[in-house]
Amino acid sequence: LVEGLKRPSKSDPLVQCTNTPSGEHIIAGCGELHIEICLKDLEEEYAKIPIIKSDPVVSYKETVTVEDKSITCLAKSPNKHNRIQIESCVLGNALTDEIESEKIGPKSDAKVRTRRLVDEYEWDANDTKKIWFFGPDN
């Protein structure tokens, strides 16, 4: 098993294999599908033994650090028929606290949410209608 764990990290530079003091072996990669492929290769090709696996844990750690609106990012679909433009900016601590306490969120009435964002946080009314998602749990 230990020799088998060394091989995925040699063949794929995005894979990291570590051991914990409890004896647990951790394989880190670029997402759930990447880890599943690595575990399949480990079990069938490298270690050639059955492996007891837990569910993968995926952590996302991205944030916006620029105070003003950032540069508009443009992405096009492969067939060039669809385009998406994205701008991002920091929400601020007060609004972040309200979202985390669910005072403002996907379950709140859209008109009330728009009015609060415009009045209390100086958002543009059109921007409030373009919110796609509020976080990982909704």
Secondary structure, DSSP 8 states (H G I E B T S, - for coil): -HHHHHHHHHH-TT-EEEE-TTS-EEEE-SSHHHHHHHHHHIIIIIS-S-----------------SS----EEEE-TTSS-EEEE------HHHHHHHHTTSSSTTS-HHHHHHHHHHHH---HHHHTT-----TT-
